[in-house]
Each structure stands twice: as C-alpha cells, then as structure tokens.
Amino acid sequence: MSKLPVFAIPVRPHVRQFLLQEFGGGEQPLPIHQNTFLGRVVRMKIEKVPFRQVRPKETEVQGAVFRLTLPVALKHYIITCDGARQIGEMLEKYFQQQLIQWVKGQVVATQNERAALRSFCKYYDIDPSDADLEMLRKIYRDYKDKLLRHNGPRPDDEDLFSDFALAS
C-alpha cells in the first residue's frame, strides 16, 4: 500500500491550535474525509496529477502549518502552493467567524467581552503568546463597528433586557 501524501497548509499558530481542537483533537497529520466541511474546502483546491507524471516536489512552508492527508480515493491529487495559501486564508476567516459567534453568545449572557475572549482561548487551548487578547478583541471590535456602520445605532441593550426581565 502506498503512503498517502501529507499536505501543509500555512496558518497562524493560534489558528493551527484552534483547528487541531475543532477538527482533529491534536492528531497531525489530520486525515480528512471528502464529505466533511474541511474535506469539501480542500476538495475545491486540489488538482489531479496527470497519468504517469512525476509528482511535483513539495515545497517547505515556513512557520506554523496545519498538516492533513487526503482520502485514498484522492491519492493522485495535489494541493498547489497557491491553493494551500488560499485554504489557509479561508481557515483564518473561519477562525474569526467562530470567535465572533462565541463572543456574541457569551456577551449576551455576561456582558463581559474580555471574559468571553479568555474563555474562547481556554476552551481551544490557545497559547497567549500565539494570540494576544488585544488582537482577538480587535477582531470582535471590527465586527461590531462594521455592524454599526451597516445597520445604524441599535436600541439600548439595557431596555431589551429589562423588558425581558419584566415579561418573564
């Protein structure tokens, strides 16, 4: 049986740790299946190696990488450097979306953004040296600013919660 090729996707260290916890539980290289979210993302960027053509030599990626293997059915496919970079950018956006959703849920309950960011880092075992709390806070702040510009000012949250408290 031939050994499956391992592909390296360049990502930031905190995104790598998030992906390991979200998809793999710490196992690398992560074997992915075509019908999962991650498998479908990778499937969009793979290219078939033509019959009897020598597989191009893998280029070493500097910095943090997320390693994965394709299923046996796709063993004659490769991920180009440009495709790996694009997958890395998409996974960075996925990280940001998950962070925003986590913080939104925690802020509704506790009204404390910093505690929500700390709990996100603790849950995904993200090292503070990899992702500064201010950098993560900036992701959420940019999201809120974008919403405010797009939707205009919101009604005061205090009135929403006081009405809910009276109704229940």
PyMOL commands that set and color helices and strands:
alter all, ss='L'
color gray80, all
select helices_A, chain A and resi 13-24+37-43+72-74+81-110+113-123+133-151+157-167
alter helices_A, ss='H'
color red, helices_A
select strands_A, chain A and resi 6-10+30-31+46-48+65-69+77-79
alter strands_A, ss='S'
color yellow, strands_A
deselect
rebuild
show_as cartoon
